Amino acid sequence: MGEYDFRADTTKNRLYIRLSGFFRETDTAEMYEVLERELDKLRHGFDVILDMPGLKPGSPAAAEWIQKGAELIKSRGRRRGVHIANSFLTALMQFKRMLSGTFSDDTTRHAKSVQEAERILDTWDSEVEVGA
């Protein structure tokens, strides 16, 4: 069974998502409701940190619900996101494939820890493009 945690930080206008384990379709309806409640706490233009420790590629039905969750996040005004996959590249690749039609690469970065993800978001606007 998969485990999840959604937490809205209203001060930073940031949504923290933590997913681990193997999700089945039966896990996802409650998960979606919790996500909606946390999104209600944030203002348009929020950022997302998605942490996936030990996440295993889920069932096709669960993947559909996760895609719906991503679409909900986008519709509520997600600005940027950082995905943390640690050493679970299979999970990262599955998420990247599932969410490629929802979030673009220029609004998504990758990190190895929550602390690194926070630094990325905190300094995103001050990044200088190479050759600029």
N, C-alpha and C positions, 0 to 999 in steps of 0.2 A: 504494500500500500504506500502511496505517496504521502509526503508531509509537506505542508505549505505554511507560510506566514506572510501576511501583507501588513505593512505598517506605513501610515502616512505621517510624514514629518511636516507639519503645517508651517513651521518656522522657515525651513529651507525649501518648502514647496516641492517635496521629494517623496516618491513612493519607493519603499523598499520591499522587494519580493524575494522570498527564499523558497526554493523548490528542491526537494530531494526524494529519492526513492523512485518507485515505478507507479505511475498514475493509470488508473482504470477509469472508465466512463462513470462509474458509480461515485468516484471521488470528486467529480468536477462540478456538479450542480451547486453544492454548498460552497465550494471554492469560488465560484463565479459570484455568488451573493456577497461573500466576504469582500471580494475585490470591489464590487460596486459600492459597498458601504465606505471602504477606505478612500475610494476615488471621490466620493461626495465631500470629503474633508479638504480636498486640494483645489487650488485655483488653476485656471487655464494656463498653460505654459509650464507645467511641472516637469521634473526630470525623474527618471526611473533607474534604480539600481537593481538588477536581476542577478541574484546569487543562486548558483545551481550546484551545491556540493552533493556529490553522490547521486545526481539525477541520472536515471536510466531512461533510454528511449521508451516512451509510453506506447500504449495501444493506439491504433488508428482513431478510435472514437475519442479517446482522451486528447489526442493531438488536435482534433476538430474543436474541442472545447477550449483548449489553450489558444488556438487561433482566434476564436471568438473573444477570448479575454484580451488578446492583443489588439483586436479591432476596437473593443470597448475603450481600452487605454488610449488609443489613437483618437477616437471620437471625442474623448473627454479633454483633449488638448495636450498630449505628451509632446514635449519639446525635444528632449534628448534622452538617450539611455546608455548605460554601461552594463555589459553582460560579463559576469564572472563565471568561469567554468572550471577553474582550478585545473586539475589534470584530466578532467572528463571531456575530452575532445569530441567524443561521439555525441554527447548531449549538446555541446555547443554547435556542432555541425547540424544536428537535427533542428535546433532552434533557429539557426541562421537560415536554413532551407524553409522552415515553416513560416518565418516572419518576413522573408524577403519581399513579399508583395505588400506588406504592411508598413515596415519601417525601412528607410533608406540607409545605405552605408554611411552617408555624410552626417547622419544624426545618431549614429551608434558607434560606440567604442568598446574595447575589450580590456579587461583588467584581471589581475590574479588575486585580488583581495578587495574587501569592502573599503578598506582604507585607501587603496589605490584608486578605486572607482570614485570615491568622494573627492580625492585630489583632482582627478580628471575633470569632474563636473565643476569643481570650484575654480579651476583655471581655464576652462574651455574657451571662454571669450577672450582670454589674453594670449591664446596660442597664435604664433606667427607662422604663416604658411611658408614653406621653403620656396625661395625664389620670389617672394612678394616684396 
